[in-house]
Amino acid sequence: MATTSLLSLLACLVAAFAAYWLYGAHRLRLVARQHGCQSATRYKHKDPLFGLDLFLRTGDAITKNQFLDEHQRRYDTYGHTFEALNFGSLAIYSVHPENIRAVFSKNAKDWGIQPLRLHNMSPFCGVGFITSDGSAWKVSHDLLKPSFHKSNISDFGPLEEHLRIILEQIPKDGSKFDLQPYILRLVCLAYLDMNTLFLFGEPIGMLSGAPPAHAEGFLDAFQAGFNGCGLRIALGPLNFLMPKGSWLKACDKVHKFADLYVDRAIEYRNKINSVEDSQAKTNQRTLLFNMAQKTDNRTLLRNQTVQALMAATETTASLISQVIRNLASNPTICNHVRAEVLALGDAPLDFDQLPRIKSLQHVITETLRLYPVFPQNNRVALKDTVLPTGGGSDGTAPVFAPAGTVFDTCSHTLHRDPKIWGPDADEFRPSRWENDYSPPPFTFMPFGAGPRQCLAQQKATMETSYIMSRILQEFSEIKSEDDSPYQAKVSLTAKSANGCLVSLTPAAR
């Protein structure tokens, strides 16, 4: 009797679940029909239940440095918008500008990143502008925004000091070598110093090899924590497969490092009215001190500082490396840019001067078009919503995106669309940006778009401009020593898998 009752109960639960699922599916179909929505082209899965075949294929492409090529093949096969399964849930892939506008701008409140990131990243960096939506994101955004004002990012003096250390370590005998490890390693270390100066008020001496005791092991811990976040996001529901012991230890090391400076910033804030020495004036310009003016919430301040460091690492270094690679492969363009830089004379370069080096700005912009540092961007639908196009047999009908739908766009594909950029879309041609050319809206988004557009984009491009100008002053020739085609190594950012093989000729003095 008990067994019969249990089976009856189980059958009722299964029937109730099935009825609930059918009702939900019917309701969604009605809502979609009311908006005239039709399904987009469907990816041809081998696993029609969970889509694990796509997950495995993506992982294989990443390990073979073919991730961006794989994305391009999918769009070539299925069109500008298509649907697929993401661990059993709906995912919509699109590079159509109108869909990008809807997700990142017009209907941005319908879409977020918190469901994708917060659970996976919170042990490392908590709640902040990278991991949250809504009011929590606005608090973080409002704390950070004032620190990226021109007055806080226009002093290149500290950057020049670090750049001189880098230049001393670069081979200058005209021999062939891979510059990318130097740029990625040394510039990342320099940027860690620069950003701890920017964030905390003092560099940690990574390039000089003499960091203070509390900074010992910080760089390794930070990279381990950062990379662990990316792996957990990539694994999705399978993130339990990643061993957490060493990752959590790395997270704890980063927290202790940041907490030290958070406490200092709060202390400085409490006595700022009575302190007038130069150290206090320096701290007034730091991002962390500026945030501490608005709150004394220790955890909130730590989360913002860690996430600000996450946004600053490797991105500018990857951009600089690719700019050098492009100039080395295009000597005529390189000579033209160098001539414009040298025409400025020997006076120190300043913030207002760099944007007027038009040829260099065009090179940087064209590099961001062809080789975006962040080639992929995701959102998740926070509620039932609609994409304006991509559905039906002709791909023009609206597409219904129920709550929980993942939206994936690839700026690497978007930035190479010949319908937008012309038949030479795959070619490096900085002159396309002359005469203040501006592409159609939502066709060029190296720093994102809409309300969540990167706050640090001016800081990144200006520091890239400064470093490239100085390198062109120091070297009369940057010669490419590599004929292999570009392949991208994609993790959290994208960089050349082939490195940056060059030879350098120092300028005559």
Disulfide bonds with the S-S distance in Angstrom:
none
